[in-house]
Amino acid sequence: MAKPVRNSAHPPSPTTRSDLWVAGTEEPDWMVASTDEGAQEMERDEPQGRSVEQRGTRVVDDFVIDDSASDDERMIINMGPQHPSTHGVLRLNLELEGEIVRRVKPIIGYLHTGMEKTAETLTFLQGGTNVTRMDYLAPLHNELCYSLAVEKLLGIDLPPRTLAIRVLMTELNRVSSHLVATATNGMDIGAISMLLYGFRERELILDFFEKTTGLRMNHNYIRPGGVAADLPDGWEDDVSDILERIPAAMDDYEDLLKENPIWKGRTQGVGIITEEECLAYGITGPTLRATGSQWDLRKSQPYSGIEQYEFDVVSGTHGDVYDRYRVRIGEMYQSLRIVEQVANSMPAGDYTTEDRKVSPPPRSRIDESMEALIHHFKIYTEGYKVPEGEVYVAIESPRGELGCYIVSDGGAKPLRMHTRAPSFANLQALPIMMADSLVADTIASIASLDPVMGDVDR
């Protein structure tokens, strides 16, 4: 087929948009409008609907805005995506009036990797290597949510030991994720010691993860049908060490921050969001619970047998940066409480399902049985077929409701997969938190959301 000519005096009409555009030639007018980065910029005269969103007044107008200021008194500046305190490649357009932020427009997409489309090219068994890389601070939660969705389509049951291992690993992952959130939140506001302390204790958990899964992150450990391997020898001592050292270290965090007048001055009354606004925008996790809500999927929609363990839902009062910090500290204590209960009641038995159509044979059997070798070969090359249907499963990740929607056409690969990423929904809180506040509080508000841009863009 002949290539369309792009330097013609007559640009192509909208009806020829199926033509290919050759890189290095003049870009068609219809494509410029949709791909030009300038189209993402905040305009001085935005439509009413967009202006309301950027001012954070869609639900409740709880700020006093002086609209008498002229355009000469306001300027639009760009923050990110390369800024070190946007917690990834997040870009913000800010309209400033002096040092006051009047409007905010988050711009995303700089880390887009197409993981949901990639899922359609991978078997259900291979899918774990894909989803674990989305929220890279909570990879085990990504794996768990995906595995629960696949298992719901398969209609299989799991042994009690499998469920206990999953709870143990994901609650430890919650602690490690909150340690990063607390450490980086402290660093962003100037508490450099908090950064050193948080990453110091996180190493204890990552060392245990590496011993169990072989990797410090992106584990592909929780898989449909069970987990990749049983807990290693001596895991009880490792968990006991974590349960002893991390709570003691968290006392140092309390001494450093809880009543620190500088910390309280930079966080209390800053970045406020109400429960009504959170519910309107689908904002979940510690950000929602800091407003006073008790919504936690581990209580309202329990999974993996977590309902058999005792723990409390930690909530705040004011919905500000300080309360979000306090909620994460409290949740770490509660997660360690769950981990202790799991460790003391770990059941014996298999760590994978007995359904051999889903679970690969043990490696020891491969050298003994030709049938086991063939089974191993076929399950890793062709995968297993999942019954036709669609399903949505949600769990409580460190950032809020993490959901996985999968459609199967009866084959070995998903027909469609979509992830309900909590960081994506939570970014909608930024205009609400930041509008009509000091630009100096911008970094504190972003950090308190604990966004992971791999979770946003996917």
Phi, psi and omega in degrees: 000134181290140180286137178294145180275126185259346181261022179288156178290344180249102180297153182294147178278164180304336182287348181255024184290351177280351177296152178277143174255127182269125179302142180095351177255172182296133183281135180297151181300320183293335180276328181301317184296330185264343184245345182297127182297334179298337179294344180273349186294151174287132179266151177295321181248078178283153172303156186305316182298316180291322180299319179298318179294316183292333177274352179068033184242019182297319184264303181226128176267087185257021178236155175260115184249126178270098182278001181280350180293137180279167178300331180293337181270356181237149176217149179256123180240163182251132176236119184088181008277359183268003183292132184293341183255017172266008174058049182121190183273065174261136179242136178235135165264125181241131171261118184250142169240095190069241177256011181259130176276121180262322180219152180224136176227103175289137178236124185241181175109001184279353180238020186294128182235357176068038184294327181291324176287323177301326181302332181288344180261356182249147175292166179299328178290323181283344187300332181297328179291340180272306187291334183295344182265004180285282174273093189285354172268347177225057184298326182291330175291320176301314181296319181295314182298315179298315182295320179298322179294315180296318181294329178292322175292322180287333181072037183254154176255154182244149177295154180302326181294322178300314181297319181294319179297319180296317178296317179302311185290319183288326178288325172296323178294325177297318179296314181296323179292316179293330176296319177295317180300314181292320181296313183286328175298317177297316180298318183298331182262355175114358179273078185297326179301326180297324177298315181293318181295313184300314180288334177296312181287330178298329180300327179300317181286319180295325176297320178292319177300316180296322179292327184274315187254343184094352183222155178275336177204168182052059195282322192054043182266314176276119185231158175304123181103352179154221176232163187291327183204159177288166177297144185287162175300137179082013182296331180298319179292322179296315180294320178299321178295319177298315182293337179272319189273322184291313177301324178295320179291327180294337174296327176295321178299318181296317179297326184283321192242321194308312182248015180293120185296327178291315180298315181293324179294330181272349186238329182283131183075012182248139176063044185283137172220142183265164177298321180299318180291321178299314182293325180294327184256006179070030180272125187233188176078204181303330179296318177289315183292336177292343178275353181115351180290148178255019186285117178213121185297337177294336177262315186281325180222069187298152183218158176055029176073017183290345180291344181277357180253147182269130174197161182251150173274121183270132180222165179249205182226314191262344181069030180253183182300320181297316180294324178294324175295316181294323179297317181293322176299313179297322180293329177295317177299317181292322178294320177294329175296319177294316181301319179296319179294320179295315182298324182280347184231022183301117181285157175275172177121193183284156177253005175223166180293156177278354178286102186285353173285339182254320186267128177292155180291155176301147183299328180296334181281340184296324180281350185252335188228128175294323179297320178294322178296316179296316179300314179300316182296314185290322184289332180269344179260318183257336185079193178234150182276139180249133182306149180296140179155182178222150185207150173230129179230139180232144175228171180264102177273172179300342181252358178134204184288115175255118183239150178231123178248123183231137172243129178243138175258016180094003181264194182267357180231149178296140172287320176213150172217136177223141180248131172271095187272123182295324180297324179298313180291322184292334179297340178295345180284341187301312178299326180292316182289321194264335184300133179065029173242174180286142179297335178295339180269359182300312183297319179297321181293315179299312183298324183291340175283338182055052181282147171241115188289336172296331176284330182284308189274322180050000000 
